[in-house]
Structures are given as C-alpha cells and as structure tokens.
Amino acid sequence: MVFAFTVLAVVLIVEGIPYFAFPHRVKEWARLLEEIPEKNLRAMGLAAMVFGLVLLYALSFYRH
C-alpha cells in the first residue's frame, strides 16, 4: 500500500511540473487538444497505458 501511495505521489509531482513551470504553455497545449480527434486521443492514451504496463512488467523481472 505504501508503494502505491509513493507511486501516486511521484505521478502528482511529475504531472504538476508543467503547470508550475510553464502555465502559459499548458493553456496553449490545452487549446490544441481540442483540435485533435477523440479517436487519436484515445489511441495515444491506450498506447501510454500499454507502454506503462510493459515497463512495469519488465521492471518486475529486474527486481528479482
């Protein structure tokens, strides 16, 4: 459980960096997102999730 909260904390830190460092750019990127078709956004989200799962799977072998 501690590991899950540690991962969540790191994700929140990494996700917060652009908002803190480049708030104007984040607003521009958000406007650009409206132009990307939902199908493409879903594909990018799926690709990110699959990559994350593969990375976690690979790292689980590295720890042992």
N, C-alpha and C positions, 0 to 999 in steps of 0.2 A: 504494500500500500504506500509505503514511503517512497518507493521508486516511482510509482505512478504520479504522485504529487511533485516529485522532483522533475520529472519529465514535463508535467504541466507548467511548472514554474519556468523552466528553460524556454518552453514554447512561448509563454507570455512575454518573457524578456525579449526574445528574438523578434516576435511579432510587433512589439512596441517600439523597437529601434527606429523604423522608418517614420512613424508618427511623431516621434520626439525630434529626430534629426532633420527630417525633410517634410514638414507638414504641407507646404505648398505643393510639392511634387506628388504627395499622396492624393491630394484633391484632384490634380491633373490626371493621375492614373485612374482614379475612380470615375471620372468623366469618360475616359477612354474605354472603360469596361462596358459602358452602355452600348458601345458600337460593336462589341464582339458578340456574335450569335450565341445563344444559350447552349446550342449543341457543342460548340467549340469550348465553352467554359466547362461544360460537363466532362468533355474529353480530357481537358487539362487537369481537372480535379481528380478524375479517375486515374490518370497517369501518375499524378503526385502520390495518391494513396497506394497504388501498386508499387511504385518505387520505394515508398516508405516501408511497406510490408516486406519487400525483398531485402531491403537494407537491414531491417530488424532480424529477419530470418538468418541472413549471413552473419550478423554480429552475434547471434546466439551461439553459433558454432565457434566463433573466435574466443568467446569467454571460456569455453570448456577445454 
